[in-house]
Amino acid sequence: MKKKILLVEDEKNIVLGVTICLRSAGLDVTVAEDGADALRKLETDKPNLVLLDLVMPKLNGLDALQAMKENEATRDIPVIVLSARAQEEDIQRAMELGAADYMAKPFRPDELLAVIRQVLAEGV
């Protein structure tokens, strides 16, 4: 059975590139355009992993991550933060809130797939 990934990203070019990369690796991808949309889709789609941007409209990534980890139904879903914000305080805050990993943009597709595989394997 294909692993389901929820990609939370508002930049169309990144959505396209990451979606192509993940689907070519045999993963099923659903996209949410902001944190509020992500919280709705988490309830219905039940992904195995979330790829989460931090800078988004409506509800930013850190607030969405906090809401996910406070919700009993979604707290155990691993989250990898993908963000252009690579300041130590952003990374530290994301990890404190429960992110499994943090990747700074830009990243290489093979690096992303390696981190996804590692995080999914740890969750087994």
C-alpha positions in Angstrom: 0.0 0.0 0.0 1.3 3.5 -0.9 2.4 5.8 1.8 0.3 9.0 1.9 2.1 12.3 2.2 0.4 15.6 2.9 2.4 18.5 1.4 1.5 21.8 3.0 3.0 24.5 0.7 1.6 27.7 -0.9 4.3 28.2 -3.6 3.1 26.5 -6.8 6.5 25.7 -8.2 7.6 23.9 -5.1 4.3 22.0 -5.0 4.8 20.9 -8.6 8.5 19.9 -8.0 7.9 18.0 -4.8 4.8 16.3 -6.0 6.6 15.0 -9.1 9.5 13.8 -7.0 7.3 12.0 -4.4 4.9 10.4 -7.0 7.9 9.2 -9.0 9.1 7.5 -5.8 5.7 5.7 -5.5 4.2 7.9 -2.8 0.7 9.3 -2.8 0.5 13.1 -2.4 -2.2 15.4 -1.2 -1.6 19.2 -1.2 -2.8 21.8 1.3 -2.2 25.5 0.5 -2.0 26.7 4.1 -2.1 25.5 7.7 -5.8 25.8 8.1 -6.4 23.7 5.0 -3.8 21.2 6.3 -5.7 20.7 9.6 -8.9 20.0 7.7 -7.2 17.5 5.3 -5.4 15.7 8.2 -8.8 14.7 9.6 -10.0 13.2 6.3 -6.9 12.0 4.5 -5.0 10.4 7.4 -1.5 10.8 5.9 1.5 8.8 7.0 3.7 11.9 7.0 3.3 15.7 6.6 5.7 18.0 4.8 5.1 21.4 6.2 6.2 24.9 5.1 6.4 27.6 7.8 5.6 30.8 5.9 2.0 30.5 4.7 -1.2 32.5 4.6 -4.1 32.1 7.1 -2.3 29.8 9.6 1.5 29.6 9.6 3.4 26.3 9.8 4.5 26.6 13.5 0.9 27.2 14.6 -0.4 24.3 12.4 2.3 22.1 13.8 1.3 23.0 17.4 -2.3 22.3 16.6 -1.5 18.9 15.1 0.6 17.9 18.1 -2.2 19.0 20.5 -4.8 16.9 18.7 -4.9 13.3 19.8 -6.0 12.2 16.4 -3.0 13.7 14.6 -0.2 14.0 17.2 1.5 10.8 16.1 1.8 11.7 12.4 5.4 12.6 11.7 6.1 16.1 10.3 9.1 17.2 8.3 9.4 21.0 8.1 10.5 22.3 4.7 11.2 26.0 5.0 13.4 28.8 3.5 13.6 30.0 7.2 16.8 28.3 8.4 17.4 30.5 11.5 18.4 28.4 14.6 15.3 29.7 16.5 12.9 28.5 13.8 14.5 25.1 13.7 14.6 24.8 17.5 11.0 25.9 17.8 9.8 23.4 15.2 11.7 20.6 16.9 10.3 21.6 20.3 6.8 21.4 18.9 7.4 17.9 17.7 8.8 18.0 14.1 10.6 14.8 13.2 13.1 16.7 11.0 13.8 20.2 9.4 15.0 20.8 5.9 16.0 24.2 4.6 15.0 25.3 1.1 16.4 24.8 -1.4 16.9 21.1 -1.0 17.7 18.3 -3.5 15.0 15.8 -4.3 17.2 12.8 -3.3 17.9 14.4 0.1 14.1 14.9 0.6 13.4 11.3 -0.3 16.1 10.0 2.0 14.7 12.0 5.0 11.2 10.9 4.2 12.2 7.2 4.1 14.2 7.6 7.3 11.3 9.2 9.2 8.7 6.7 7.8 11.0 3.8 8.8 11.4 5.2 12.4 7.6 5.3 12.7 7.2 1.6 12.0 
